[in-house]
Amino acid sequence: MTPSTTLPTSSSAPADVPTIDGVPLTPKTVTKPTAPTSFESVEAERAHHKARLAGALRIFGKFGFGEGVAGHITVRDPEFTDMFWVNPLGMSFRHISASDLILVNHDGDVVYGDRAVNRAAFILHAAIHAARPDVVAAAHAHSPFGKAFSSLGIPLDPLTQDACIFYEDHTVIAEQGGAVVFEVEAGREFADRFLTGKAAIHQNHGLFTVGTSVDEAAFWFTSMERSCQAQLLAMAAGEPKLIRHEWASYTRDQIAYPGAGWLKFQPLWDEICRTDPDLFD
């Protein structure tokens, strides 16, 4: 989505108004890009979510977040809200198209599609979706800096403007950290410790982010991964100075709300649409 602007094709401006190619350089009424809030049908909304999910997965692949069969992004179905779309087991992030996605219920059954689901994806993501009706999408991958940072068992510090996105809005979860989560109760235990906030650092495992759209959850993940990288570099170089509480809080409130997360994802979306048009297949 790009801002729309209405510009005249010829100038009728007074002689003292500057122009470019006959267009007067005067303030224009423009429309800022905003996340879609309504769709013509539930089918159109579902197609939108699936396309964004396929695109986000391909972006994760381009960023090198793949690690074997680990990693998943899920999005709640707009009609069957106790089910979610997810990437199938054993398929590269880089090759996933909308038609490859599978629909899974909270019992772990594949109800649409003919490929298997990663059990760890079902266990953790189903628990998050069940515990948090505010969450439309959730993202997790075994990204290198998120994995490394998670082993420290500490939260992100407000070291940079970008890190302020997560200031006092994420949690560190030690339970089940480092273990493959295959049991339903273990997933519920994880979700019970992630009832608020946009992100979680699962100790010795990696990062989880959530949002009201795939766009938001995916951008929070990529931003958190880079913030983990920045903090690791800063800690290795010396003694980082933290941003003051009032400044960190103010910055978070300005740049970390759902609409901002959606907007920050749009350049990545535009890029993947140009390079990977087959994601819509």
SULGISUL-V5796 format. One record per helix or strand of 3 or more residues. SS is the DSSP state (2 for helix, 1 for strand). FROM is the first residue (numbers start at 0). TO is the last residue. If there is no record, write none. Layout:
BEGIN
SS_FROM_TO + SS_FROM_TO
END
This chain:
BEGIN
2_41_61 + 1_71_75 + 1_82_85 + 2_92_94 + 2_97_99 + 1_101_104 + 1_109_111 + 2_118_130 + 1_136_140 + 2_143_149 + 2_161_165 + 1_169_172 + 2_183_191 + 1_198_201 + 1_205_210 + 2_213_236 + 2_244_254 + 2_257_274 + 2_276_279
END
